[in-house]
Amino acid sequence: MATTVQPTAGEATKQLINYRTDEGVGVIEMNDPPANTYTYEMNRQFDDAILKARMDNDVYVILLTGAGDKFFSAGANIKMLASVDPTFKYYFCLHANEMLLRLEHTPKLVIAALNGHTVGGGLEIAMGLARGQSRRIAWNRWHSAAFAPGGEEQGHRTDGYGQHVLI
């Protein structure tokens, strides 16, 4: 039977998600520049920040962003994935999906300020907003894999869950 290999102890003490509130906005910032790749510990902190924002009656809007000026997020940390066994990878991916579902089902307005390139799992975070149950906006001011170059408005659609605008 395979043994699940946990991430290194040093990672567990690092603040990988910054959460703060400002005048009704809960700001969740991925803080592992330059690429803001996520690990198990980042996802745990991200999940905790989503719950804090969700449960705070003074927060009406959740703003997601990435630290630094190059990436919103490049997705999962490949170095971490290479260092763990298949069982850990399975549970890591399961937790990541559960975290994204929690974000998608949060009934507050969620805005992803794509402040840099958005690829891989980072794109899944941004596009997960478009699958959510209430109004979601993903904004991009950079050339990125998430949206067409230039960041111009790419679409507006209405479905059974509400409006989704990709800019």
N, C-alpha and C positions, 0 to 999 in steps of 0.2 A: 504494500500500500504506500502510495506517495505521501510524503510529508509536505505540508504547506510551509513554504519559506516566507517568513514575514519580512517586510522592509527593514532597513537598518534602523537602529535606535535613534540616531541623529536626526533622521527625517521626522520622527514623531514629535520632536520638540520645536521644530521650525514652524513659524506662522506662515502658512501657505495661502490662506484666505484672509483678507482684511474685510471686516464688516463694520459698517457705521451707519448711523441714521442722520439725515439732514432734512428738516422741514417736510416730513412725510415721505421721504424717499429712503429706502433701505439700499445701500450701496454694497454690492458683493464684488470684491476685486480679487481675481486670481493673482497671486503674488509669487511667481517663480519665473521671473524674466531670464533670458530674453523670450523664450517660446511659451511660457506658462503651460508646460505640459503637466498633465495631471497624474497623480499617483494615488494609491489607496488612502494615504493620509490626507492628501488634498481633497479627495472626494468626501471623506468623513467630515472635514471642516466645512466644505461646500454645503453638504447636506444639513449640517448644524445651522449654517447661516440662512439657508432657505427656511428652515423651521422657525428661526428667530424672527425673520421678516414676516413670515406668514402669521405668527401668533401675536405680533405687535399691533395693537389696535391703532397706534399712531402712524403706522406705515401704510401708505396707499399705493405706492409704486415701488417696484424692485428694479434696480439698475445693475446689470452685469457688465463687468469690464475686465480688462487684463492690465497688469502693471507693465510698465515699459512702453516703448514706442514702435516695436516691430511686430508683435503678435498679440491678437486677442487670445488665441490658444491654438497650439499645433496638435492638440489631442493628447493621447496617452503617452506617458514617458516610456520610450522604447528601451532605454537602459534598464529601467525597473522591470519591465516585462521580460527582458532577457535573463534577469537574475532570479526569477521565481519559477516554481514548478507549475505544471498544467492545472492542478487543482486550485492553486491560488489564482491563476489567470481566470479560471472559470468564475470563481466567486468575486473577483475584482470586476469583471465585466457585468456580472449580475448586479452588483452594488451600483455600478455606474448607471446601468439602465434604470434601476429603482430610483436613484437620485434624479435622473432626468424626468421620470414620470412624476415625481413629487413636484418638480418645478413646473411641468406642463399642467398639472392639476391645481396649481395654486391659483385661487380665484382673483388675485390682484393683478394689476397691469404689470407686465414684465418687459423691460427694454434691455436689449443687448447692444451696448455701445461697442461696436467692433472697431477697436482702436488700432488695428493692425491686421496682418494676415490671419486668416481663419481657415484652417485645414483639418482634415482627419476628424478626430473626436471633438475638436473645437467647433467644427462645422456642425456636428451633431447637436451640440449645446445650442448654437444659434438657430438652427433649423427646428429644433424641438419647440421653440417658442411659436413657430407657425402651426404646430399641431395642438397647441394648448386649447383650453376650453374658454378662454376669455381673450380680450384684446391683447395682442402681442406686437411688438415692433422690434425689428432687428435693423440697426443702422450701421452703415459702413462708410468710412471716409477714405478708405484705402483701396488699392487694387488688391483683390483677394480671390481665393478659390471659392469663397462663399457666394459671391455675386459677380456680375459682369464688371469689367474694368470701368473705372470712373465713378462707381457708387451711385449712379443715377437710379431713379425709381424703376424697379424691375417688375412690379406687379401689385395688384390689389384684387383680392378675391373675398367672397363671402360664402361661407358654408354653414352647416348646421350648428357650429360652435361659436361663430362670431367673426369679426373682421380680422384679417391678417394683412399687414402691410410690410413689404420688404423694400427697403430704401437703399 
